[in-house]
Amino acid sequence: MLERVQADDSAAWDRLVTLYGPLVYQWCGRWDLQECDRADVFQEVFQAVSSHIGKFRKTQPGDTFRGWLRTITRNKIHDFFRRLGREPAGEGGTAAGLRLTQFPAAGGDEPAAYDDHAERGLFLRALELIRAEFEPRTWQAFWCTAVDDRPAKDVGDELSMSPGAVRVAKSRVLQRLREELGELSG
């Protein structure tokens, strides 16, 4: 998908925003931005992505699109708070200065629980995007083994499939998920 986004394919852009938009919105929400401010920062993030997507490269192990996007989001949130500091405060003052002091350094990691939750949301959105590409029984075999962690034999008995066919179904869906997220996820 990254190659299609870099080639300015509008369907790929829609898919990218569908996958990663909620994640960016969550990251903005962690800093208590008001709804309208979140929307502004969100727009700035994807404008920056659009302007610089051609420069994104995985040059080192661990380089991911998600990490690159997180850095852009942090920078845009930081820019937002910096602008607040230069603009006159609204009546009643503002807590932006306090929130800015809580802002992590550019290389700081998020708490593992939050990161796990955000990652799970990303994968669930990707799964929903590809679900229609599979027969219901294939999808059910995948879901029962990969998500519900049930043995292939039990799932096969339930779906009238051999354990091998269940494993093949799981493999096909996982392969498609890797293709969908491939270069974008880490």
Secondary structure, DSSP 4 states (H G I P E B T S, - for coil): -HHHHHTT-HHHHHHHHHHHHHHHHHHHHTTT--HHHHHHHHHHHHHHHHHHGGG----STT--HHHHHHHHHHHHHHHHHHHHHHSPPPTT--SHHHHHHTPPPTTPPPPHHHHHHHHHHHHHHHHHHHGGGS-HHHHHHHIIIIIS---HHHHHHHHT--HHHHHHHHHHHHHHHHHHHGGG--
